[in-house]
C-alpha cells in the first residue's frame, strides 16, 4: 500500500507556516531582507521559501537596485539550518530541503543586482552559506564569528558551503576550516577574504545603508553594477572564452542603455552624470 511521504513533523511546520520569517522592505532603492526567527535566526524550509520569494520580488522591482540581507537582533546574522527541524525530518525531505536551499541561493547569486550581506552577528553553518552567496560581505566589528562547523554533526556544509568557501579562500584552506569546524573572528575572516570590510558597531545599519546607496542612481549606473556582478559570477564558472562571450553580451546590453548614453554625454560635456538605472 502506497504511503504519503513524511515531509516534516507537524509541530515544526505549524510553528512556522503562518509566520513572517523574512522581513522585506525597500528604502531608497535598497531592498532589505531581514532574517527574523530569534534567537539565532535559524532557517527552516518555510524561511528559505520566504527568502526565495523576497529575492524574486527584488528582481522584478525596477525601483530596487541593491539587495541587503541581514539578521534581526544583535547576536546572530544566522546560525544555519534549524537543527530540530532536521532531527525530526526524514531523509527524503532533507534532500529536497537542501536542493531548494541551493536553488534559492543560486537565484540570489545570479540576480543581476548587487547583493550585500550585512553580518550583524554570528554567521555560522548555513548562515555563512547564505552570506557567501552574496557579492559583498560587510561585518560589524567585534560582533561575532564565522565558520562551517557541520563536521561536528557528522555532515558536510550542504548548501553550497564546500564550493563557495573553496572559491573564496582556496581548496586547502577551505578543507582545513571545514574539517576542523573552527570558528574565526570577523577580523580573521577579513584577512582570508571571506569578509570584504568591517564597519564600526555604532550605527551599523546606517553605515550599511549609506554603503549600499552608493551603488544606486544617481550615484552609479545601477544596471552596469548589476551586469558587472553577473559577468563575474557567471563568467568565473565557465571556460575563459565563454566568460568573454558573456562579458560581450552584457556589454552590448549596456551600450543600448540610457545610462550609458548619459555617462558618455556627461564625460564629453565635463559634468557629473545623473544616472537613472535605465
ABEGO torsion letter per residue (X at the ends): XBBBBBABBAAAAAAAAABBABBBBBBGGBBBBBBBBOAAGBBBAAAAAAAAAAAAAAAABAABABBBBBBBEAABABAEBBAAAAAABBAAAAAAAAAAAAAAAAAAAABABBBBBBBABBBBEAAAAAAAABABBBBBBGAEBBEBAAAAAGBBBAAGAAAAAAAAAEAAAAAAAAAAGBBBBAAAAAAAGABABBBBABGAAAAAAAAAAAABOAABBAAAAAAAAAAAAAAAABBAAAAAAAAAAAAAAAAABAAAAAAAAAAAAGBBBBBAGX
